[in-house]
Amino acid sequence: METFIAFFDILGFKEIVNNNDLTELKRLFEHLLRDTQTAVSGETYMQLNASTIVPDLKNQKINCLHVSDSIVFWTNSNSEEDFKEIVSVCHSFYWRSLKTTFPLRGCLTYGEIDFNPDTIRSTGGVNFYNYSLIGKGLVEAYQKADTIEYAGCLLDKRAIGKVSDKLINDLIYDQKICMYKVPFKSGDNYEHVFRPIKGNHNDVSFRNTANGIKSLFTYASKTDIDKMPESVRNKLNNTIDFINYFRETDNDLKRPE
């Protein structure tokens, strides 16, 4: 099946696992599950009980698979409507994760995949699980996400080429995507990427968001910025540079009333 497919993974996953006990690790990943469920629900919710509200997945339109630190989204067709759905999911997931959970890298592309999940249950309670997602589309999404040197998500040319130019312009007007000079391992290049916010930062909101990005890279991994490997510190600084791209300075700052 040829489809739109997005791959995300967590930056610094090894350090996060090594520097947290299993109880804390499970708590952190519950937040990640919350963000993916919120994204695929279209940010709609249901009342589970008197004190609990959860994402409402009954009308979910985009598939989602978690494997270790990797998250994969894909559509059931290659229609423009499905493209718009997966763009909304990736946009929601990306900005939420950037604010609250983990630094992520991702890529939304187009390609061929196959997925036929199955579980063979034994009489002794030991099961054989097959949840293999395979295909060139997945490899393409993974490889391109792996080349990004900041916490961000690409909208790949393969996906863009399958929809109308007007639709891409509409997404730019809707402030879901933009053109940005992306830092890759091989050098910088202008690409379509997902925006972290709608609108722009003033000096104060930029400062607060930059501090939040620092916490994002240090909290779960329990790593001090000064002791980070240079490659990780570069990704952190590149992410703050990306946030700075949406900054508007105001020489006459006024406190919000």
C-alpha positions in Angstrom: 0.0 0.0 0.0 1.3 3.5 -0.9 0.4 6.0 1.8 1.5 9.0 3.8 3.7 7.9 6.7 5.4 9.9 9.5 8.2 8.6 11.7 9.2 10.2 15.0 11.8 9.2 17.6 13.1 10.6 20.9 16.4 12.4 21.0 18.6 11.0 23.8 16.6 7.9 24.4 19.5 5.9 25.7 20.3 8.5 28.4 16.6 8.7 29.4 16.5 4.9 29.9 19.8 4.7 31.7 19.2 7.6 34.1 15.6 6.7 35.3 14.2 3.8 37.2 11.4 1.8 35.5 8.7 3.5 37.5 9.7 7.0 36.4 10.3 5.8 32.8 6.8 4.4 32.6 5.4 7.7 34.0 7.3 9.7 31.3 6.1 7.4 28.5 2.5 7.7 29.7 2.8 11.4 28.9 4.1 10.4 25.4 1.1 8.1 24.9 -1.2 10.9 26.1 0.3 13.2 23.4 -0.1 10.7 20.6 -3.7 9.8 21.6 -4.5 13.5 21.8 -3.1 14.1 18.3 -4.9 11.2 16.6 -8.2 12.0 18.4 -8.2 15.4 16.7 -7.8 17.0 20.1 -11.2 15.8 21.1 -12.0 14.3 24.6 -14.4 12.2 26.5 -15.4 11.9 30.1 -14.1 8.6 31.4 -15.4 9.0 34.9 -16.2 11.9 37.3 -12.6 12.9 37.6 -10.9 11.7 34.4 -11.0 13.1 30.8 -9.2 11.2 28.1 -8.7 11.6 24.3 -11.7 10.3 22.4 -10.4 7.8 19.8 -13.7 6.5 18.4 -13.4 8.7 15.3 -9.6 8.2 14.9 -8.6 8.6 11.2 -4.8 8.1 11.4 -3.1 4.9 12.4 -0.5 5.0 15.2 2.2 2.5 16.3 4.6 2.8 19.3 7.7 0.7 19.2 10.2 1.5 22.0 11.1 5.2 21.4 9.7 5.3 17.9 6.2 6.5 16.9 4.8 5.9 13.5 1.7 7.5 12.0 0.2 6.5 8.6 -2.9 6.9 6.5 -5.2 4.3 4.9 -5.1 6.0 1.5 -3.2 8.6 -0.5 -6.0 11.1 -0.7 -5.6 14.8 -0.1 -8.1 14.5 2.8 -5.9 11.9 4.5 -2.9 14.0 3.9 -4.6 16.9 5.7 -5.5 14.6 8.6 -1.9 13.3 9.1 -0.5 16.8 8.8 -2.9 17.9 11.6 -1.8 14.9 13.7 1.9 15.5 13.2 1.5 19.2 13.9 -0.4 18.6 17.2 2.0 15.8 18.3 5.1 17.9 17.5 4.2 21.1 19.3 2.7 19.3 22.4 5.8 17.1 22.8 8.1 20.1 22.4 6.3 21.8 25.3 5.8 18.9 27.7 7.5 15.6 27.1 10.6 14.8 25.0 12.6 16.4 22.2 11.6 14.6 19.0 12.8 14.3 15.4 10.4 13.4 12.7 9.6 13.2 9.0 6.3 13.0 7.1 6.8 11.4 3.7 5.0 9.3 1.1 5.8 5.7 0.2 5.0 2.0 0.3 4.4 0.1 3.5 2.8 -3.2 4.7 1.4 -3.9 8.1 -0.4 -7.2 9.0 -0.4 -7.5 12.8 -1.0 -10.8 14.5 -0.7 -12.5 17.8 -0.4 -16.3 18.3 -1.5 -17.2 21.8 -0.1 -20.3 23.5 -1.8 -22.5 26.1 0.9 -21.5 28.6 0.3 -17.8 28.4 3.4 -17.0 26.3 2.6 -15.2 23.1 4.2 -14.7 19.7 3.7 -11.1 18.7 4.1 -9.9 15.1 3.7 -6.1 14.7 6.2 -5.7 11.8 5.7 -2.5 9.8 7.8 -2.8 6.7 8.4 -0.9 3.4 10.4 1.7 1.7 8.1 4.5 3.0 9.1 3.7 6.6 12.8 3.5 5.8 12.6 6.8 3.9 10.9 8.5 6.9 13.4 7.1 9.4 16.5 8.0 7.4 15.4 11.6 6.8 14.4 12.1 10.4 17.7 10.7 11.5 19.6 13.4 9.6 18.0 16.4 11.3 20.2 18.2 13.8 17.4 19.8 15.9 14.1 18.8 17.6 11.9 19.2 14.6 9.8 17.5 11.9 10.2 17.7 8.1 7.4 17.6 5.6 9.2 15.7 2.8 9.2 16.5 -0.9 7.7 13.1 -1.6 4.6 13.9 0.4 4.4 17.5 -1.0 4.5 16.2 -4.5 1.4 14.1 -4.0 -0.9 17.0 -3.2 -1.8 20.4 -4.8 0.4 23.4 -4.4 -2.6 25.3 -3.1 -3.0 22.9 -0.2 0.6 23.4 0.8 0.1 27.2 0.6 -3.0 26.8 2.8 -1.0 25.0 5.4 1.5 27.8 5.4 -1.4 30.4 5.8 -2.8 28.2 8.6 0.6 28.4 10.3 1.1 24.6 10.5 4.2 24.5 8.3 6.8 27.0 7.1 10.0 27.1 5.1 13.1 27.0 7.3 16.9 26.6 6.8 17.1 23.1 8.5 20.4 22.0 10.0 21.3 18.5 8.7 24.3 16.4 9.5 25.5 17.1 5.9 24.8 20.9 6.1 21.9 23.4 6.0 19.1 23.3 3.5 15.7 25.0 3.2 12.9 22.6 3.7 9.2 22.6 4.7 8.9 21.9 8.4 6.2 21.9 11.1 5.9 25.1 13.1 6.1 25.0 16.9 3.6 27.8 17.5 1.0 29.9 15.7 2.0 33.6 15.7 5.3 34.8 17.1 7.2 35.2 20.3 8.0 38.5 21.9 11.2 38.7 24.0 9.6 37.4 27.2 7.8 34.4 25.6 11.0 33.6 23.7 13.0 33.6 26.9 10.4 31.3 28.6 10.3 29.0 25.7 14.1 28.8 25.4 14.3 27.8 29.0 11.6 25.2 28.4 13.6 23.7 25.6 16.6 23.5 27.9 14.4 21.6 30.4 13.2 19.4 27.7 16.7 18.2 26.9 17.7 17.9 30.5 14.8 16.8 32.7 14.0 13.3 31.4 17.7 12.5 30.6 18.8 13.8 34.0 21.8 15.4 32.2 23.4 18.7 33.0 23.8 21.0 30.0 27.5 21.6 30.8 28.1 17.9 30.8 26.2 17.1 27.6 28.1 15.7 24.6 28.8 18.4 22.1 26.5 16.8 19.5 23.5 16.9 21.9 24.3 20.5 23.0 24.3 21.5 19.3 20.9 20.0 18.8 19.6 21.9 21.8 21.0 25.2 20.5 19.7 24.5 17.0 16.3 23.9 18.5 16.4 27.3 20.3 17.6 28.9 17.1 14.4 27.4 15.4 12.3 29.0 18.1 14.1 32.3 17.6 13.0 32.2 14.0 9.5 33.0 15.2 10.5 35.8 17.4 9.5 39.5 17.1 11.3 41.9 19.3 9.5 44.9 20.8 11.6 47.7 22.1 8.7 49.1 24.0 7.7 46.0 26.0 4.5 46.2 27.9 3.3 43.9 30.6 0.1 42.0 29.7 -2.9 43.3 31.7 
